[in-house]
Amino acid sequence: MAQALIDHAGPASLLAVGVPRATKRSDEPTTTTLVIENMHCGGCLKKVEAALSSVPGVNNARANLSTHRATVTHAGASTDVTALVEALQRAGFKAAELVGTETNDLAAADRDFVKRLAVAGFAAANIMLLSVSVWSGSQGDMPASLRGLFHWLSALIALPATVYAGQPFFRSAIAALKARRVNMDVPISLGVTLATGMSVYQTIRGSEQVYFDAAITLLFFLLIGRTLDMRMRVRAAGAAANLLGLRAQSALVLAADGTTSRMAARLLEPGMHVVTATGERFAADGKLLSGPTEIDASLISGETKPRVASAGDSIYAGTLNLGRPVTVETTAADERTLIAEIARLMQAAEQGRASYVRLADRAAGLYAPAVHALGLSTFLGWLALGYGWEAALTAAIAVLIITCPCALALAVPAVQVAATSRLFGKGVIVKAPDALERLAEVDTIVLDKTGTLTRGEPVLKDGGRVDDATLARAAALAVSSRHPYARAVVRAAAERRIPVSPSMEVLETSGFGLSRHSETGEERLGSARWCGVEDGGDISVWYRCGAAPAVPFEMTDTPREDAAAVIAALKSAGFAIEILSGDQPGEVERIAKLVGIASYAAGLMPAEKLARLSQLKAQGRKPLMIGDGLNDAPSLAGAHASMSPSSAADISQTAADAVFQGELLMPVLETIAVARSSRRMALENFAIALGYNVIFVPLAIVGVVTPLIAAIAMSGSSIAVTVNALRLRSRRLRLGAWRSKQ
């Protein structure tokens, strides 16, 4: 009965079919979010939208390439999630429903910041044009009526824009004052409010001293930083959400009487027997009751090499069944599974990293009270000297604007823009706003093995021991399979330029291998047992033709081409280096010796990797984690800094601070060198910003600097730190014995 249902369902996609939904009216629209694993380009995006739109009942389908998600609006009762997943499967995409909306609030806040930034930028550009016209006209014969009209136009643009764009700062300032404390948003809000209010008053009076441009331009510059920061928070929160969305959503439960029924994976309980078809992901943690089968456990261990699982072995939710249909006794489901624990580890690590305090933030504790004291002292001082409240308030506003932390706030971002632009040209994408600062501080390099130090795909080792004729016949079998070992055999034949003639008579036996009948007898390619070998040792693939002796195809994973050179350069620069891997000890030791790393640990689970990083941090070290597997995601999030290759799982790229492209490790050296240079330039920019305040603040206090001149000086200091940062794009950098070509 169970087998019949499995055969009827067919091989499942990467994820099981969707969970049945509550009954809804057929005309009531429903929005479903799907996680799509292998959507990588604009062409993929169009295919995804077309496949979803072709499902009956779908009203609208929109895919997002950066988040690997698609949002579908459809008729609730007439369109099941299963139909959407199957439509994508037919189009070649692996998908599942995203359950939960934990990141909705952050995503909404991100969209809100983008809208406020757009409004502030549009208003600042238009008001600045009007201000330039007024300033130019005041040098000639501009009529007072025309000048007044321009001021009123500026007011009409500035007032609603300031109220809307400044809300994040106003709310933060009010909350701080209610808590009887101050933050950087208090002087910002005070300066913007006073400048805008004074400008309205002066516009009504017909005065020339109007400062709408200073207020809205200040908000625009500050919103840029806030928007970038929020964008990084959304990406970090979405990483764990995507991971949980990749769990199987339903399971085929086998009852004691032999009948089966499909239920939601979240409803599974310990002791239940679950049937998992070939190609399905296991819906829960458990013990294998039947077998043997092959398991793709890269989701947990990071190792691309499939492992053979027999009855009694532990199975984890999210891992892929490559072999025969099997039955698993559930031991943990839903939020108690290992994959859910990985997501929780990621969230906890992200929260810990969010507490990192940058130099500009540490300065804010003293800067905000000092600004308030200067502004108030200026106002009271002018009153005490007998000047009117208008002159006193104008001087105080000039002090607040001149001390506005724009240059201080741009000191680090300006360097980040130059640094990230340079790194982008080298194939490195920096994602976290404070990544460069943390990368500059690292003193220990921790690397994963598979896919990081190595290429991450099996290759034929010592292929010279396999003659061309044997390789050709084996490749003719292998070309019919998508198994990693089969693809490695086909690649080996292609490298020798051996023509491969695929056969239509090849049979694939799940968990064992491939076979076909030929003139010389039955040919087999697969496991040692499948090819009649009693003791296959560590060799996973064999080929046998008829009664002839079986031929071993020893598979291995090779280091990246420049791995040894990069490790040597890192050592010469004084870094401590070690490997943390989920692979077998023998293979880890072999790779470690090839690349020149003395310290390594093998067979580690995600929590054990994270524990080692925590141990290093407790010792006062600042580790850089470089990994590519999904099992590395918690470690990438929990390390002091992290990098991931572009071939990594999407969840690992999201958790990492930087992603590097290509087949080489050299971008790691470039990234660290740029990060260290960025730190020096950031300190230089802090000095420029503080020097600007030392010069102009006294001038504003004595009334030499008006609010308009203060706004210009503020912009000038911002330009100065930006120009200084741009030097980073063309500098030649050095790290140990290595030196950049640029």
GUZA-580231 format. One record per residue (C-alpha): residue in one letter; x, y, z. Coordinates in steps of 0.1 Angstrom, whole numbers, padded with zeros to 4 digits, always signed. Each point is the difference from the previous one (the first is absolute). Layout:
% residues N
AXYZ...
***
This chain:
% residues 742
M+0000+0000+0000A+0027+0024+0010Q+0021-0008-0030A-0030+0005-0023L-0005+0035+0014I+0036+0008-0004D+0000-0012-0036H-0032+0020-0007A+0016+0032+0015G+0032-0005-0020P+0034+0013+0010A-0004+0030+0022S+0017+0033-0005L+0027+0013+0024L-0028+0007+0024A-0032-0019+0007V-0033+0013-0012G-0018+0028+0018V-0021-0003+0032P-0038-0001-0005R-0016+0033+0008A-0031+0009+0018T-0031+0001-0021K-0006+0034-0015R-0026+0014-0024S+0010-0005-0037D-0002+0037-0007E+0021+0011+0030P+0035+0009-0011T+0029-0016+0018T+0037+0010+0000T+0026-0027+0002T+0038+0005+0003L+0022-0027-0015V+0037-0005+0006I+0017-0009-0033E+0035-0016+0005N+0015+0001-0035M-0011+0033-0015H+0032+0018-0009C-0006+0025-0029G-0025+0022-0017G-0008-0028-0024C-0008-0023+0029L-0022+0027+0015K-0021+0003-0032K-0004-0038-0002V-0011-0002+0036E-0026+0027-0005A-0012-0016-0032A-0003-0035+0016L-0020+0014+0030S-0022+0021-0022S-0009-0031-0021V-0017-0016+0030P-0038+0003-0001G-0013+0024+0026V+0032+0021+0003N-0007+0037-0003N+0035+0014+0004A+0036-0014+0004R+0031+0021+0008A+0034-0015+0007N+0029+0017+0019L+0034-0010-0011S+0019+0013+0030T-0021-0018+0026H-0006-0031-0021R-0037+0003+0006A-0032+0003-0020T-0033+0015+0011V-0031-0015-0015T-0036+0014+0002H-0025-0026-0008A-0036-0012+0008G+0003-0017+0034A-0023-0030-0005S+0006-0007-0036T+0038+0001+0000D+0020-0022+0023V+0036+0007+0010T+0009-0034-0014A-0010+0011-0035L+0024+0030+0003V+0029-0022+0011E-0006-0026-0027A-0002+0027-0027L+0034+0013+0011Q+0013-0036+0001R-0010-0005-0036A+0018+0032-0009G+0032-0013+0017F-0002+0019+0033K+0000-0013+0035A-0024+0018+0023A-0021-0001+0032E-0024+0022+0018L+0016+0024+0024V-0018-0005+0033G+0001+0029+0025T+0002+0038-0003E+0027+0008+0026T+0018+0023-0024N-0030+0019-0012D+0005+0029+0025L+0036+0005-0010A-0009-0001-0037A-0027+0025+0005A+0024+0023+0019D+0025-0004-0028R-0025+0011-0026D-0010+0029+0023F+0036+0013+0001V+0004-0002-0038K-0032+0021-0005R+0011+0026+0025L+0035+0001-0016A-0016+0006-0034V-0022+0028+0013A+0030+0017+0017G+0022-0003-0030F-0027+0014-0024A-0007+0029+0024A+0036+0008+0006A+0008+0002-0037N-0029+0023-0008I+0006+0023+0031M+0037+0002-0008L-0009+0012-0035L-0022+0027+0014S+0026+0010+0026V+0027+0004-0027S-0024+0022-0020V-0007+0021+0031W+0037+0003+0009S+0010+0009-0036G-0028+0025-0003S+0009+0017+0033Q+0033+0009-0016G-0019+0019-0027D-0034+0016-0001M-0024-0028+0009P-0033+0017+0011A-0010-0007+0036S-0034-0014-0013L+0018-0027-0021R+0023-0009+0028G-0030-0003+0023L-0017-0023-0026F+0031-0023-0001H+0000-0001+0038W-0036-0010+0001L+0005-0026-0026S+0029-0014+0020A-0023+0000+0031L-0027-0019-0019I+0025-0027-0009A+0019+0000+0032L-0027-0001+0026P-0018-0033-0010A+0033-0016-0011T+0017+0008+0034V-0030-0012+0020Y-0001-0033-0020A+0037-0007-0005G+0010+0011+0035Q-0024-0023+0018P+0026-0028+0008F+0022+0026+0017F-0029+0018+0017R-0014-0032+0014S+0034-0011+0012A+0007+0033+0016I-0033+0001+0018A+0005-0035+0013A+0034+0009+0013L-0013+0031+0018K-0028-0019+0015A+0026-0024+0014R+0019+0030+0014R+0030-0005-0023V+0014+0014-0032N+0012-0015-0032M+0013+0012-0033D-0035+0004-0013V-0008+0027+0026P+0023+0027-0013I-0009-0010-0036S-0037+0004+0007L+0006+0032+0019G+0021+0016-0028V-0024-0011-0027T-0031+0013+0020L+0016+0033+0009A+0014+0006-0035T-0034-0008-0016G-0020+0020+0025M+0023+0030-0001S-0001-0001-0038V-0038+0000+0000Y+0001+0030+0023Q+0026+0019-0022T-0020-0009-0031I-0031+0016+0015R+0020+0031+0009G+0015+0002-0035S+0036-0005+0013E+0029-0013-0021Q+0012-0024+0027V-0019-0032-0009Y+0015-0035+0007F-0023-0026-0015D+0028-0014-0021A+0022-0007+0030A-0028-0018+0019I-0011-0023-0028T+0035-0007-0013L+0010-0010+0034L-0028-0025+0002F+0009-0014-0035F+0036-0008+0010L-0010-0016+0033L-0028-0021-0016I+0025-0016-0024G+0019-0015+0029R-0032-0012+0018T-0014-0016-0032L+0032-0020-0006D+0001-0012+0036M-0037-0011-0002R+0007-0018-0032M+0027-0021+0016R-0023-0008+0029V-0027-0013-0024R+0025-0023-0018A+0013-0014+0033A-0035-0008+0013G-0011-0015-0033A+0029-0025+0001A-0015-0020+0028A-0035+0004-0014N+0011-0014-0034L+0017-0029+0018L-0032-0010+0018G-0019+0004-0032L+0021-0027-0016R-0013-0027+0023A-0024-0026-0013Q-0035+0012+0005S-0018-0033+0000A+0007-0037+0007L-0015-0034-0010V-0008-0017+0033L-0002-0038+0001A-0026-0013+0025A+0002-0033+0019D-0026-0016-0024G+0021+0008-0030T-0021+0029-0012T+0016+0034-0008S-0011+0036+0003R+0017+0033-0007M+0002+0025+0028A+0018+0033+0007A+0036-0005+0011R-0006+0023+0030L-0026-0024+0013L+0024-0030+0001E+0006-0015+0035P+0028-0023+0013G-0007-0037-0008M-0018+0006-0033H+0012-0019-0030V+0006+0022-0031V+0005-0013-0035T+0025+0021-0021A+0002-0005-0037T+0030+0002-0022G+0009+0037-0006E-0020+0012+0031R+0014+0018+0030F-0005-0016+0033A-0028+0018+0019A+0013-0006+0035D+0030-0013+0020G-0002-0037+0007K+0014-0035-0003L+0001-0019-0033L-0022-0032+0002S+0008-0013-0035G+0029+0003-0024P+0027+0003-0011T-0003+0033-0019E+0022+0029-0009I-0004+0033+0018D+0011+0035-0012A+0008+0015+0034S+0017+0031-0013L-0028+0020+0017I+0014-0011+0034S+0036-0010-0005G+0010+0022-0029E+0015-0031-0017T-0011-0005-0036K+0010-0036+0000P-0032-0021+0005R+0001-0025+0029V-0016-0034+0002A-0026-0003+0029S-0012-0034+0013A-0027-0010+0023G+0005+0015+0035D+0020+0031-0013S-0011+0035+0010I-0018+0021-0026Y-0004+0038+0001A-0028+0021-0013G+0010+0018-0032T+0025-0026-0013L-0008-0015-0033N-0008-0037-0007L+0020-0009-0031G-0006-0038+0001R-0031-0022+0004P-0032+0009+0018V+0005-0005+0037T-0019+0002+0033V+0011+0021+0029E-0011-0001+0036T-0004+0037+0011T+0020+0011+0030A-0004+0038-0003A-0021+0022-0023D-0007+0037-0008E+0018+0024+0024R+0019-0029+0017T+0019-0011-0031L+0037+0006-0006I-0008+0023-0030A-0022+0022+0023E+0029+0000+0025I+0023+0013-0027A-0024+0028-0007R-0002+0009+0037L+0038+0000+0002M+0001+0024-0030Q-0025+0023+0016A+0019+0000+0033A+0033+0007-0017E-0014+0028-0020Q-0014+0016+0032G+0034-0002+0016R+0018+0015-0030A-0026+0029-0001S+0014+0012+0034Y+0033+0009-0017V+0006+0037+0007R+0019+0021-0026L+0022+0029+0009A-0025+0026-0012D-0027-0015+0023R+0023+0000+0030A+0007+0036-0006A-0037+0008-0001G-0003-0004+0038L+0021+0031+0005Y-0007+0018-0033A-0038+0005+0005P+0002+0017+0034A+0029+0022-0011V-0021+0012-0030H-0029+0008+0022A+0022+0019+0024L+0016+0020-0027G-0033+0009-0016L-0016+0011+0033S+0031+0019+0011T+0001+0018-0033F-0036+0010+0003L+0003+0012+0036G+0033+0017-0006W-0015+0021-0029L-0030+0009+0022A+0023+0010+0029L+0020+0023-0024G-0032+0019-0008Y-0009-0015-0033G-0036-0008-0009W-0014-0035+0001E+0001-0002-0039A+0037+0006-0002A+0006-0023+0030L-0021-0028-0015T+0016+0004-0035A+0035-0004+0016A-0012-0030+0020I-0014-0016-0032A+0033+0006-0018V+0018-0018+0028L-0024-0030-0001I+0004-0002-0038I+0037+0004+0000T+0003-0027+0027C-0024-0023-0018P+0018-0033-0003C-0002-0003-0038A+0038-0002-0005L+0003-0022+0031A-0028-0022-0013L+0016-0002-0035A+0035-0007+0013V-0005-0037-0001P-0026-0004-0028A+0021+0021-0024V+0029-0024+0005Q-0024-0030-0003V-0013+0013-0034A+0036+0003-0013A+0011-0033+0015T-0031-0020-0012S+0003+0015-0034R+0036-0012-0002L-0008-0034+0013F-0029-0003-0024G+0024+0004-0028K+0020-0029+0015G-0030-0022+0002V-0008+0006+0036I-0035+0012+0012V+0000+0015+0034K-0035-0003+0016A+0001+0011+0037P+0004+0038+0007D+0027-0006+0027A+0016-0030-0017L+0032+0019-0010E+0006+0012+0035R-0003-0035+0014L+0021-0015-0028A+0028+0024+0008E+0001-0013+0036V+0002-0037-0007D+0031-0019+0012T-0012-0036-0006I-0011-0017-0032V-0024-0029+0003L-0009-0019-0032D-0025-0027-0010K+0015-0027-0022T-0025-0011-0026G-0008+0028-0025T+0022+0025+0018L+0036-0014+0000T-0011-0025-0026R-0020+0003-0032G-0030-0017+0016E-0006-0026-0027P+0013-0036-0003V+0027-0007-0027L+0016-0032-0012K+0032-0005+0019D+0030-0016-0018G-0020-0003-0031G+0030-0014-0018R-0007-0034+0016V-0033-0002-0020D+0006-0005-0037D-0019+0019-0026A-0021-0029-0011T-0012-0007+0035L-0006+0036+0007A-0020+0004-0032R-0023-0030+0009A-0004+0012+0035A-0009+0036-0012A-0026-0015-0024L-0017-0013+0031A+0006+0031+0021V-0014+0025-0025S-0035-0012+0007S+0002+0009+0037R+0001+0033+0020H+0018-0016+0029P+0032+0020+0011Y+0023-0030-0006A-0016-0006-0035R+0006+0036-0010A+0036-0004+0012V+0005-0030-0023V-0014+0020-0029R+0022+0030+0007A+0031-0023+0001A-0009-0014-0035A-0005+0035-0013E+0034+0011+0013R+0016-0028-0020R-0021+0009-0030I-0016-0034-0001P-0033-0001-0019V-0028-0012+0021S-0029-0018-0016P-0030-0001+0024S-0020-0032+0001M-0038+0000+0002E+0001-0034+0018V+0016+0012+0032L-0019-0009+0032E+0007+0019+0033T-0005-0019+0032S-0005+0024+0028G+0027-0003+0027F+0022-0023-0021G+0009+0012-0035L-0005-0003-0037S-0002-0031-0023R-0006-0010-0036H+0003-0032-0021S+0027+0000-0027E+0016-0025-0024T+0027-0007+0026G-0024-0005+0028E-0017+0021+0027E+0018+0033+0007R-0003+0016+0034L+0012+0033+0015G-0007+0008+0036S+0008-0012+0035A+0024-0028+0009R-0029-0023+0010W-0018+0008-0033C+0031-0010-0020G+0007-0032+0020V+0029+0013+0020E+0002-0014+0036D+0021+0027+0015G+0000+0033-0018G+0020+0019+0027D-0003+0037-0004I-0007-0002-0037S-0037+0009-0007V-0003-0006-0038W+0008-0032-0020Y-0005-0012-0035R-0005-0036-0011C-0006-0016-0034G-0012-0036+0000A+0024-0024+0018A+0030+0024-0003P+0015+0014+0033A-0016+0032+0013V+0019+0032-0007P+0002+0026+0029F-0009+0036-0008E+0015+0018+0030M-0017+0034+0006T+0015+0029+0018D-0004+0038+0004T+0029+0022-0010P+0012+0032+0017R-0006+0033-0018E+0028+0009-0023D+0015+0027+0022A-0010-0013+0034A+0036-0009+0011A+0013+0034-0011V-0028+0019+0018I+0006-0019+0032A+0037+0007-0002A-0007+0037-0005L-0024+0001+0030K+0026-0017+0022S+0026+0025-0010A-0024+0028+0010G-0002-0015+0035F-0034-0017-0001A-0008-0032+0019I-0018-0024-0024E-0021-0031+0007I-0025-0022-0018L-0035-0009+0014S-0017-0027-0021G-0029-0024+0001D+0019-0025-0022Q+0019-0032+0010P+0033+0005+0019G+0021-0017-0027E-0012+0023-0028V+0003+0031+0022E+0036-0010+0009R+0009-0005-0037I-0012+0034-0011A+0015+0017+0031K+0035-0014-0009L-0004+0010-0037V-0007+0036+0008G+0023+0003+0030I-0023+0003+0030A+0010-0017+0032S-0031+0005+0021Y-0032-0017-0011A-0031-0017+0014A-0023-0025-0018G-0035-0015+0003L-0014+0032+0016M-0037+0009+0002P-0012+0036-0005A-0003+0006+0038E+0036-0014+0005K+0014+0024-0026L-0018+0029+0017A+0013-0011+0034R+0036+0000-0013L-0005+0035-0012S-0014+0011+0033Q+0030-0016+0017L+0024+0020-0022K-0019+0032+0008A+0001-0008+0037Q+0038-0002-0004G+0000+0035-0013R+0005-0009-0036K-0021+0014-0029P-0006-0028-0025L-0009+0003-0037M-0022-0029-0011I+0001-0010-0036G-0025-0027-0010D-0025-0010-0026G-0024-0026+0013L-0034+0004+0016N+0016-0015+0031D+0024+0029+0001A-0027+0026+0001P-0002+0003+0039S+0038+0002+0001L+0001+0026-0027A-0025+0021+0020G+0017-0006+0033A+0036+0007-0010H+0015+0034+0005A+0000+0003-0038S-0009-0024-0028M+0004-0007-0037S-0016-0024-0024P+0008-0011-0036S-0027+0007-0026S-0005-0037-0005A-0013-0003+0036A-0035-0007+0010D-0022+0030-0002I-0006-0001+0038S+0038+0001+0006Q+0005+0030-0024T-0027+0018+0019A+0016-0006+0034A+0035+0010-0012D+0013+0035+0001A+0016-0003-0034V-0003-0023-0030F+0029-0006-0024Q-0003-0014-0036G+0022-0022-0021E+0020-0031+0006L+0028+0016+0020L+0005+0009+0036M+0021+0031-0008P-0030+0024+0005V+0003-0008+0038L+0034+0017+0000E-0013+0030-0019T-0030+0003+0023I+0021+0000+0032A+0025+0024-0014V-0027+0024-0011A-0017-0003+0033R+0031+0009+0019S+0007+0030-0022S-0037+0010+0004R+0005+0001+0037R+0029+0025-0003M-0019+0022-0024A-0031+0000+0023L+0022+0013+0028E+0013+0027-0024N-0036+0009-0008F-0008+0003+0037A+0029+0024+0004I-0012+0021-0030A-0036+0001+0015L+0013+0010+0034G+0024+0026-0014Y-0029+0015-0020N-0019+0004+0033V+0030+0015+0018I+0003+0027-0026F-0037+0008-0008V-0017-0004+0033P+0017+0030+0016L-0009+0021-0030A-0036-0011+0002I-0001+0009+0037V+0012+0035-0006G-0024+0005-0029V+0024+0000-0029V-0016-0031-0014T-0037+0003-0009P-0022-0030-0004L+0004+0002-0038I+0038+0001+0003A-0002-0028+0026A-0019-0022-0025I+0026+0007-0026A+0028-0008+0024M-0017-0031+0011S-0002-0011-0036G+0036+0009-0005S+0011-0022+0028S-0020-0029-0014I+0017+0006-0034A+0034+0000+0017V-0005-0034+0016T-0014-0014-0032V+0030+0011-0021N+0024-0014+0026A-0018-0033-0002L+0001-0002-0038R+0038-0003+0002L-0005-0036+0011R-0013-0010-0034S+0034+0004-0017R+0025-0008+0028R+0023-0030-0001L-0004-0020+0032R+0022-0025+0018L-0008-0029+0023G+0031-0020+0012A+0019-0012-0030W-0029+0007-0023R-0006+0032-0018S-0029+0011-0021K+0004+0007-0037Q-0021+0031+0001
***
